Each structure stands twice: as C-alpha cells, then as structure tokens.
Amino acid sequence: MGKQRSNAQQPVSARQQNFLRDHHRHHHRITFGRFLLLFFFLAFWEAASRLAWIDSFFFSSPSGIIRYLGQMLTDGSFFTHTGITLFETIASFVLVTGLSLFSATLLWYKNSLSEVLEPYLVVLNALPKSALAPLLIVWLGTGSNTIIVAGISVAVFGSIISLYTGFCQVDPEMCKLIYTLGGNRKDALVKVILPSSVPLILSSMKVNIGLSLVGVIIGEFLAARRGLGYLIIYGSQVFQLNMVITSIIILCAIAMVFYKLIQSAEHYYRKKA
Amino acid sequence: MQPILSLRDVSYSYHNLKGETPALSHINLQVSEGSFVAVVGPSGCGKSTLLSLIAGLLPPEDGEILYRGLSSKDYCPDSALKIGYMLQRDHLFEWRTVYQNLILGLELTHSLTKENTDYILKLLHDYGLYSFKDKKPSELSGGMRQRAALIRTMAIRPDLLLLDEPFSALDFQTRLFVSADIANIIRETGKTALLITHDLSEAITLADRVIVLSKRPASVKREMSILYEISREDPLAIRSTAAYQEYFNQLWEVLTDGKTTV
C-alpha cells in the first residue's frame, strides 16, 4: 500500500493518464454490458408473455412479478417469509463457520483424532443431506431448528475437511521457526496456522453461505409453514407461478447480498495485509 | 575453558515402515565460547538433523549433548544457555510488519519488555533497517530480509547461534556480501556460531574452524582450523589470499577422498 501512496505523490505522466482512462473505460463498459444483458432479458421476457409466445400463467412475466412483489410488500408477507429465510441462513452460516473452525483446529491440534475421524468425515460429507431431512423432522419437529440443522448439515463437513487440509498445508518450516524461538504447538496455531489461513477461511465462508442457503431451502421445502422455500413449494402446488418465481428472484437477491458482504470482508483483509 | 557445546557419540536415525535411515552416527564435536564453526558435508548427509538435535527440536537416540557441561536432558529453555536458530529461508510472516516479525521470539517467551524492544530498535538502527520497520517483509530485498531474520534471532539474546544455510536463497553476488556482513555482525557481538553450509568457500571465508562430515550416516571426518593474516571484513580479499587456496584444496581433498574427478 505504501508504494501506491508514494506513486500518487509523483506527477502523473501522460501515459499513466491514458492507462487510467482506458482502465476506467473498460470498467464502465463491463458494467454497462451487465445491465444491458439484464435489460434485454427482462424486455424479451415481458414481450414474449404479452405477445403470447409463452403462456404467462406458467412462465410469469416481469410485470406480474413486480405486481406480486408489491402485493407481498403491502400485506407484509414479504418481510415474514424473507426474514425467516434470512434468519435461518445466517444462523446456520454462523454456526457452520464456528463449528468448522473449531473442529479443524482440534483435528490439527490432535493428529490421532484426525486419523480416527477422517473416514467418518469423508462419508458424512459425501452423504446426500436431503436424505437426512425426514429424520430431522422426526427428531426436531417442523420448525426453525430443523431447518437450521439442515443448513448446517449441508455445509459443515466439507468446510471442516477443506479447513483442516489447508491447515496441514501450511509450510512446516514456519512452525519450526516458532519452535526454535521457544514456542509450543499452541503458539504455532495462534501465530502461524490461523493468521496464514485467513484467505482460506474467507473463501470457505463464501462456499458456506451458499451451501447454508441450499440447506435452508431444502429444509423449508420439507418442513416449514413460512419462508421462501415454503412459498416455492406451496406456489407450485397451487399453480401460483408468480409466487414461485418471485421467491426465486428474492433468493437471487439474498445470495448476491451475501456474496457482496463476504467480498467486502475479503477486500478489507487484503487492504489491511 | 569449558566448551559452550559438546556432542558425545551422538547418533540419530529416521524410522518409517520401509526401514531405518541412519542420519548421524557417533558424532563427537566441541564448540568453544566465541568461536565461529562451519560444518560442511555432502548434500543429504544429515547436517540439518544435526542442528535440530543441537537446538533441542529432536532428542538424540544415542549419546549426549552438553550445553556448558549441562546435559540436554536437564536443559530447559530459560536456563543458562539460549540458542538462536536461523533457518534456511527467512520465513518473515507477510501478515506482520517487519517490526512485528522481529518481536515474535519475545512474544513467544513472554519477554516483551521495554529493555528488549529497545534492543531490537538498536539492532534495526545498526543494521540499517530502521526506516523499514513498519513495512511489509515483501518490500525488503533478499539481503535485507536475511538481516531482519538475523535480528529476529538475536532479539532473544542467544549465546549460541545455529545457522542452517541461511544464505542459500540469495543470488551469488548478494550472498558473498551478506554472508560476510552477517559473519562480521556475529563476530563483533562475540556470539558463538555454528554454520551449516554446502559451500566450501563460504565455510573457509567465514569460520575459524571447519568440521567436515562424511556421507550419510554422518560422522566427523576431519576438523580444520582456519586462520588468516588479514581482516575478514572483505570477502573478496580473503578469497584472493594464498591461504584461502590452500584451505580450499585441503577441504576438497578431504571431501572427495583424494579423487579429483566426481
């Protein structure tokens, strides 16, 4: 960062100005292209349904979605359903991140433990989690608990495995340095393993948030009376396709917000480092 | 005077399911206080294992290591002898500033006192790194990084410095001067140093005594005292003396068992 600051103090040459201008122009073009694509997609969709190329009863239409969204906002159902899905996703994401960090640390700390648990982790990770859902309903009932646990079960095992693998790949010489300076294994963990794994932890968080959302929606399909997953299933059963597609679009928006949040955390870390 | 370090009949083997790989066999050596000793030997002969044993990272399978006459079994890190270990690569952590890297040893030994941090600042001044103290390690050149690594090692005020090919990551030109530079720093502070290297000319320009190890499993093959009439400040001047040539030839003969071709 210091380097960039010192560059900024020097007078900017014509070539540098050219470079900066081209860079910004390129950036704007990309953004423009993205919006253009969205605009054409929506316009084509709307036109297709109005001109009856597609049946708007099955395929809905942007105007139908906006109308339905307005209705959801006025009767407040938008906030209940989106709120509950958000709450469940965030809860399972936080628990997944905490649990997997804790478990991966424990596995790294106790080698024999990781040797014992490895096959179990691999099997649990490979198991299709939707197979667990009926079991969870019987055990925990049909409420937020079941859905949060479903969200955790989808993400947690893969996250533990990838964090643990990352911890083990940290250069052993760095740990040796800690030992030569009089530190022990705990010091190696705190001073080397965890700080050097921050990028890995952030990227695993990116994966976790997506998987938590997947798990929560699966859970809501099977065991909920509220939430976007419930709306999707209910809407498809009563042929309210506006309801289904609006919920899917809200899900897209949620996924995007989460992604942006973690991206800015990554950005903040890179700036600091 | 009692040697600062002595090894008596030390042996060590690595074990895996395919069998046993003896690395060191009956090593006997002594290092006296304030001396600069270089250990050379064919590559893969167990030089790094030797340092790990001396640093107490591995326990010897046989034999005994004595620090100022005290057995390594009774040795604890806070006792009379502190050992500093400089690894092959500097391993300055990118997530810490240069200064934060240097206080790592003090943090780990819970001795982050004003006196000790002042000592680090003094070393930073002496080695010309003071203006870089709040930079990231990646902003330092290879030679500066090596000096920073030396300060990190010196910060815990070791009595014995172990150097495990600390210059091997540097290009030839830098290496020539940085190695002489660091050897001079060590000599001026009166520390005892044990340098491991595979570079014969480095060994005979820097050290007072060169110990030659045999092929794996390593044992001490020969010890040689090195003495020059001129100062060691200038690595190039040393390398052009007749004594240097003589030492080099002797060492070469010992290492190759008199065979001139490989």
Interface residues (C-beta under 8 A of the other chain):
Chain A: G2 K3 D171 E173 M174 K176 L177 I178 Y179 T180 L181 G182 G183 D187 K191 V192 P195 S196 V198 A273
Chain B: A55 L57 P77 I83 G84 Y85 L87 Q88 R89 H91 F93 E94 W95 R96 L104 G105 E107 L108 T109 K135 K136 E139 R152 I156
